[in-house]
Amino acid sequence: MTFNPARAHVIFTLVLWGNALLLAQQLHIWLLILLPLIGLMRLAISLQWQSQGISVRTLNLFGLLGAVALAYFAWGNGIMLAMVNLLTFSSGLKLLALNKPRDPQQLAVALLFLTACVLVFDQSIPAAIGSALLCFAILLAMLVLQYAHGPLPLVLRESAILSLQAAPIALLLFVVLPQLEPIWRMPRAGGAQTGLADNVSPGDIARLAQSSSLAFRATFNGDAPSAGQRYWRAIVMEEFDGQRWSVAQSRSRLQARNRNSGLRHPMPVAGAPIDYEIMAEPSRQHWLYALDSANTSDPRIWPQADFTLWAERPLNSAMQYKVRSYPDAPLRSDYPYIDVQLNLALPAAGNPRTQRWLNELRRDNPDINQLLGRVQAYMGQQGFSYTLSPPPMQGDMVDLFLFDYQQGFCGHYASAVAYLLRLVSVPG
């Protein structure tokens, strides 16, 4: 049995179909309908089911219509998904234009990039096996072109030898590259960005710029929960020094002791569950994203006493994990003494105006509910406003926010309320 160049085109067609199958969730529906038709047209030409190929004018028309469709449907989906769809569509067009000797090489490179995109969205074992088979098929197609009339055993033997030679290098890159810092990165502005850090100080942020960087993707099994249930928990900061919030050291020591002893904190279960899958982007941190109350059987993940999920290793590369959450479950702690102690702790000094104001309110409102009602009424007045570009608040941040500027974002409001609650011995 021998191969001819047309058979390589058939293999390329099968590779394109395989990539479309693995990337089905990321591709537009019109493209998923179009790719089988493109493949059938390529098969008809390669297997001489039709005598004439696709004219340049027809290809240009396909390209123009495809560009319009990509621009229309990709609006609002993000640049990454747009580029994946563009690469898939371009590979389909190149599959129809295998006329010059360099065309198959260009198609092979495009298909290799497309195969790599599969692992960006899905790092499961089936996806890895499928991607490896597609890479082998691309290599096989190129060898078929080199040995146009060589016997099948020779082509397969050469493909197997080259794959085995590349395997140790691929394994080395798989282990080493995620541990390295990026060789280059885009320059960042001087302002702060939304995102995860082990401490946050709202008062020293002159302008909070929301980052467009992707943090994670969530895929729900069924309908997505309501907006009120989509509160993502990643990290809990309980220690306040009057200016900066940070993860409490006592909490960190407790969680480290539980992990060292192999103790996995059980999460509460009640009500209807929500099943979903998370693809977390590299953050070089241990924190993971989940809805309350998050349960997982993934051995790489440790549920914590503060109802967060902790990865066994820092996320130096994207991590995929499955979670089942119970948003109606009450978050009852197994360490109430520690929780109360941490959420009543006050800084040694700072914010004197807030303390004097609250003491005056307490004299006129001895009942705690009345007192909190007065605080709520004060912060609900028209003078307070929400903004992502608050003025700098260096020093006594709560004083400046409550009495001078009265504008800020969630960090300012949460800091002020938690500090006020702690001043009246209410955990916050």
N, C-alpha and C positions, 0 to 999 in steps of 0.2 A: 504494500500500500504506500502511495506517495502523496505528498502535498503539493499544491501549486499556490501562487500568491493569493488567488481569490479566496482560498480557505482561511488565510490570515485575516481577511476582511470579515469573514464569518465569526471568527474568534473575537475580533474587536467589537462586533455587534453584540455578542453574548456578554462581553465585559461591560459594555454600556448599559445593557438591560440589568445586569447584576448590581451595578452601582445605583441605578434608579430604584431597584427594589430595596436596597439597604438605606437609601436616602429618601424613602417615600414620604416620611413625615416632614421633611424640609423642602420638598419640591412642590411647586404649584400644580394644581390639578390639571390644568391645560397642558403642562409639560409632561406629566405622567401619561396623558392620552396621546401626545404627539410622539414620544420616543418609540413606542412599539411600531408606529407607522413609518418612522424614519428607518428603524431596523429592518422592517419588511421591504422597504424600497432598496436598502443596501443589499439584502439577500437576493432580491430579484435581479439586481445588476450583477452581483458577483457570481451567482449560479446561472446566469444567462437565461433567466426566465423572461427577460425583456432585452431587446437588442440595443436600445439607446440609453445612455446615461442621463444624468440630470444636467440641464444646461446651466450656464453661469447666470443667466437672467433669472431662472427659477430659484437658484440658490440665493441670489441677492434679494429676491422678493421674500423668501423665507426668513432671511436675516433681518430685513426691515420689519416685517410683521412680528417676529420674535422680539426684537428690541422694543417695539411699542408695547407688546404684552408684558415684557419684563419691567419696563418703566411704570406701567399702570399697576400691576399686581404687587410689585415689590415695595410700593410706597408705604412706609410705616413699619415694614418688617425688619428693618435694620440692614446695615451694609453687608454683614457676614452672610445672611441668608440670600441676599440679592446676588452676591458674588458666586455662591454655590449654584444657584439657578442659572446664572450667566455661564459659568464654566460647563455645566451640564448641557445647556442648549448649544454652546459653541462646539462641544465634542460631538453632538449629534450632527451639526452642519459639516464638521470636518469629516465625519464618517461618510457623508454623501459625496465628498470631494477628494477621494483618494486617487488622484490622477498622476501627480508627480512623485518621483522617488522619495522625496523628503516628507511627503504628506503622512505616510504611516508613522514616521518617527515623531512628528509633531502630535499626532493623535495619541501615540503611546504615552508621551510626556503628560498630555492633558488628562488622560485616563488615570495615570499614576497619582496626579494631584487630586483628582476626584475621589480615588480610592482612599487617599489619606484623609479626606474630609469626612469619611464615614466614621473614623475613630474620634473625630472632634465631637461628634454628637452621640456616639454610642461606643462605650468601652467594654461592652459585655463580651463574654467568650464567643458566642455565635458571630458577633460582628467582627471580632479579631480573626476568627477562622475564615469567614467569608472574604475579608480583605486580603488575607494571605493567598487564598485561592485565586482571587482576581489578579493579584500581582504576578502569580505564577502563570496565569493565562496570558497576561500582557507579554511576559517574557517569551512564552511559547509562540505567540503570534509573531514576534520579531525574529525568532529563530526560524520560523516557517518561511518568512520572507528571505532570510539569508540562505537557507537550504531549500530553495524553491522546489526541487525535485528529489530531495533526500528522503530516505525511508523513515517511516514513523518511529521505529525504535531509536534511530540516531537522534532525531529531534527531541524526543522525550528524555533521552539520556543526557544530552547537552543541557536541557532545561533543569534537570535534577541536579547536575553537577554545579551549575552556576547558583542555583538556589541554596545548596548546602554550603557553598563557599561564602555566600552572603549572610547566612544565618548567624554566625558568631559576631560579625560586625553589627548586624541589626540588634542582637541581644545586648551587646556592649553599649550601643547608643541608647537603647531603651532604658538601661539602668543608669547611665552616667548623665545624659543630657538633662533630665528633669532636676538634677541636683545643682546644676550650674546657674549662675546669674545670667540674665540676658546680656548678649554681646552689645546690643544697642537698645535704646528705648526712646519713645517720643518725649520731647521736653515737656515739663509740667509748669503750669503757672504757679505764682507764689501763693495764691489763695488756697484755702483748705477745700477738701473734697469730701462728699459723703462717702461713707464706707466704714469698714471695720478697723478698729484700733483698740489697744488694751487700755486706753484712757482718752478722755475727751474733755475739753475746756471750752464751753460755749462762749464765755466772756471774752476770750482773746481772738475771736474770729470776726474779722471786719466784713467778710463777704463769704457766704457759704455757697459754693458753686456745685451744683449737682453734677456728678460724673456720669458720662454716658458709657463708661466701661461696664461690661457685662459681669454681674456677680454670680448668678446661677440661673438655671432654667428649671421650671417645674412642669411636669406632665402628669395630669390627673387621670385616673382610671374612671372615666365617666365625666359628668358635669363638674366644672370648677365650683368650689364653695363660694358663698356670698362674700361680698367685700368685707363685711364685718368679721368674717372668720379667717380672712387672709392676713393675719398678723404674724409675721415671720419672726421667730425667736432665734437669735444666734449667740449673743453674749449678754451677760448681766453684770452691770457695774453698780456696786453698793457702797463704795467708800468715797466720801466727799470731804475735801479739805477746805471748802469754802469757795473754791475756784475750779477745781478739776475733779472729775469722776473717774474712778478706776476700779478694776477687779480687786475685791478684798483679798488680802494675803491669807487670812484664815480660811476663806472659802477655797482658795487655790490649794492650800495644804490639805484640806479635807478631801478634795477631789483627787489629788495626787495619791493620798493614802488609800482611797478606795480602789483606784486603778492598780496600784502596786499589789494590793491584796486580792485582786480579781473580782471585786464586788461591783456588780452592775446595778445601778439604782433603778428600781422598778418604777415605771411611769403609770399614773392612774388611768384607768379604763372605764369609760361610761358613755352611754349614748351611741349614736351612729358613727361609724368610723369613716375616715377619708383616706383612700389609698392613692399614693402618688409616687413619682420618681423624680429625684433631684439630680441635676448635673451641675456640680459646683465648680466654678472656675478656680484656677490656682490663686491662692491668697498667701501662701507660706505661713498660714496660721492653722490651728487645730479646730477652730470653730466651724460648725456646720449649720445649715439653715433647716428649719422645720417649723411646722405649725404646732400649737398646743393641742393635746399632750402627745408627744411624739414617741412612738414605739417602733423598734426596728430589731430584726434578727441578724443584722450584718455584724460579723465578728470584729470588723475593723472600727466599730463605733461604740463609744461608751456613753450611755445616758447618765447625766449628772444630777445632783441633788437640787440644782437650781432650774431643772427642767430644760436644760440645753443638751445638745449632742456634741460630743467631742471626738474628733478623729484620732486614731491611734498614732498617726504620723502627720506632720505638717503637709498641707496641700501644695506640694511643689508642682503638681500637674492636676489636670481636671479629675474629679472624683464623682463617680456615679453610685447612687445608693437609693434603696427603696424604703419608704416610711409609711406607717399607718398612724394617723393622728385622730385623737378624740377631743374635738374642741369643746364639748360640753362637760368634760371631766373636771371636777374640782381639783385645783392644784394644791393639795395638802402636802406639807413638807414633813419629812421624817426627822428633821433637825429644827424644830420650832424655836428652841432656845437660841441657836446660832442665828437664825433668820431675824428674830426680834432684836438680838444684840447688834447685828450689823446694820439694821435699818432704823435703829434709834441713835446710832453714833453721830456725834456732832463734832465739827472742827473746833480746835482749841480757841480760836479767835476769828474775828471777821464779821462783816455785815451787822454793825451795831444798830443802824437805823431800823433794820427789819426786826431785831430783837426788841427795841423800845416800842415800836409800833404794835407788835403782837402782845407785849405786856399790857399796853393800854387797852387793847381790845379784850383781853382776858378779864380785866377789872370790871368792864361793863357787860361782859358776856361770860359768866362763869360756866355755863353749860357748854360742853364741847361741841354739840351740834350747832348751837347758835353761833359759837365762835367760828366754826368752819363755814357756816352760812355767810357770815360777814366777810370772811376772806374771799369766798367765791363771788360775792356781790362786788367786791372791790376789783377783782381781776376780770370781772365780766363787764365792767364799764366801757364806754366808748373810747376812752383814751388808749386802751391796749390794742395792738394790732400785730398781725403775723407777717413776717417778712423774712426772706432768705438773705437779705443784705442789711443786717442790723449794724449799728455803730459799734466800735470797739468798746468793750467793758472790762478794762483792766482793774484789778484790785478787788473791791467788794462787789462781785458780780450781781448777787441777788439784790443788794441795795440799789445799784444802778438800774437794774431792770425794773424793779417795782416802783421806784419813786422818781427816776430821772428820765429814762428813755421810753419805757413801757412799750417796747417793740422788740421782737425777736422771733426765733423759730422754736421747734419742739424742745430743743435742748435747754433753752432759757426757761420756758414754762415748766418743764418737768423738774429742773433744778430748783426753781423757786418753790414749787408746791411741795416737793420732797423735803426741802429744808424747813419750811413752815410746819409741816406735819411733825417732823422730828422735834421741833422746838416745843410742841404741846404734847410730846410723849406718845405720838401715834406713829407706828412704823411706816416709813415711806421711802 
